[in-house]
Amino acid sequence: MAYKISDACISCGACADNCPVNAITAGATQYEIDPAICISCGACADNCPVGAPSEE
């Protein structure tokens, strides 16, 4: 199951910097995860200072 970024996102980019498959991009108001690319490894959640990424 792919991860999703909640509204808690502060757009710091830590999740995108640590995604091994480059599934995360900057959106208009927060970062977004492409579920078609996400491998559900949890690297984004492990590196987010506010816990915004979580499994759907």
Phi and psi restraints in degrees (value plus and minus 20) as a CYANA .aco file:
   2 ALA   PHI     -90.9   -50.9
   2 ALA   PSI     135.1   175.1
   3 TYR   PHI    -104.1   -64.1
   3 TYR   PSI     137.8   177.8
   4 LYS   PHI    -156.0  -116.0
   4 LYS   PSI     126.1   166.1
   5 ILE   PHI    -118.9   -78.9
   5 ILE   PSI     107.0   147.0
   6 SER   PHI    -103.1   -63.1
   6 SER   PSI     156.4   196.4
   7 ASP   PHI     -87.4   -47.4
   7 ASP   PSI     -27.8    12.2
   8 ALA   PHI     -91.4   -51.4
   8 ALA   PSI     -30.8     9.2
   9 CYS   PHI     -75.0   -35.0
   9 CYS   PSI     111.1   151.1
  10 ILE   PHI    -126.4   -86.4
  10 ILE   PSI      -9.1    30.9
  11 SER   PHI      37.1    77.1
  11 SER   PSI      20.1    60.1
  12 CYS   PHI    -101.5   -61.5
  12 CYS   PSI     -43.7    -3.7
  13 GLY   PHI      68.7   108.7
  13 GLY   PSI     -20.1    19.9
  14 ALA   PHI     -79.9   -39.9
  14 ALA   PSI     -57.6   -17.6
  15 CYS   PHI     -84.6   -44.6
  15 CYS   PSI     -67.8   -27.8
  16 ALA   PHI     -84.3   -44.3
  16 ALA   PSI     -58.6   -18.6
  17 ASP   PHI     -84.1   -44.1
  17 ASP   PSI     -45.7    -5.7
  18 ASN   PHI    -127.0   -87.0
  18 ASN   PSI     -18.1    21.9
  19 CYS   PHI     -96.8   -56.8
  19 CYS   PSI      98.3   138.3
  20 PRO   PHI     -91.7   -51.7
  20 PRO   PSI     -35.5     4.5
  21 VAL   PHI    -135.7   -95.7
  21 VAL   PSI      -9.7    30.3
  22 ASN   PHI      34.3    74.3
  22 ASN   PSI      25.2    65.2
  23 ALA   PHI    -108.6   -68.6
  23 ALA   PSI     -23.4    16.6
  24 ILE   PHI    -134.6   -94.6
  24 ILE   PSI     110.5   150.5
  25 THR   PHI    -152.4  -112.4
  25 THR   PSI     139.8   179.8
  26 ALA   PHI     -95.1   -55.1
  26 ALA   PSI     106.4   146.4
  27 GLY   PHI    -118.1   -78.1
  27 GLY   PSI    -191.6  -151.6
  28 ALA   PHI     -84.7   -44.7
  28 ALA   PSI     -60.1   -20.1
  29 THR   PHI    -141.1  -101.1
  29 THR   PSI     -37.4     2.6
  30 GLN   PHI    -180.7  -140.7
  30 GLN   PSI     151.2   191.2
  31 TYR   PHI     -93.0   -53.0
  31 TYR   PSI     133.1   173.1
  32 GLU   PHI    -151.8  -111.8
  32 GLU   PSI     125.7   165.7
  33 ILE   PHI    -128.5   -88.5
  33 ILE   PSI     109.6   149.6
  34 ASP   PHI    -102.4   -62.4
  34 ASP   PSI      90.4   130.4
  35 PRO   PHI     -84.4   -44.4
  35 PRO   PSI     -40.5    -0.5
  36 ALA   PHI     -94.6   -54.6
  36 ALA   PSI     -40.0     0.0
  37 ILE   PHI    -124.8   -84.8
  37 ILE   PSI     -51.9   -11.9
  38 CYS   PHI     -76.2   -36.2
  38 CYS   PSI     112.8   152.8
  39 ILE   PHI    -125.0   -85.0
  39 ILE   PSI     -10.0    30.0
  40 SER   PHI      35.9    75.9
  40 SER   PSI      20.7    60.7
  41 CYS   PHI    -101.6   -61.6
  41 CYS   PSI     -43.9    -3.9
  42 GLY   PHI      67.7   107.7
  42 GLY   PSI     -17.1    22.9
  43 ALA   PHI     -80.3   -40.3
  43 ALA   PSI     -56.1   -16.1
  44 CYS   PHI     -84.0   -44.0
  44 CYS   PSI     -67.1   -27.1
  45 ALA   PHI     -86.2   -46.2
  45 ALA   PSI     -57.1   -17.1
  46 ASP   PHI     -85.3   -45.3
  46 ASP   PSI     -45.4    -5.4
  47 ASN   PHI    -128.6   -88.6
  47 ASN   PSI     -22.7    17.3
  48 CYS   PHI    -100.7   -60.7
  48 CYS   PSI     105.7   145.7
  49 PRO   PHI     -92.1   -52.1
  49 PRO   PSI     -35.6     4.4
  50 VAL   PHI    -137.4   -97.4
  50 VAL   PSI     -15.6    24.4
  51 GLY   PHI      47.7    87.7
  51 GLY   PSI      11.0    51.0
  52 ALA   PHI     -89.7   -49.7
  52 ALA   PSI     -60.2   -20.2
  53 PRO   PHI     -96.3   -56.3
  53 PRO   PSI     118.1   158.1
  54 SER   PHI    -172.4  -132.4
  54 SER   PSI     142.4   182.4
  55 GLU   PHI     -91.5   -51.5
  55 GLU   PSI     120.7   160.7
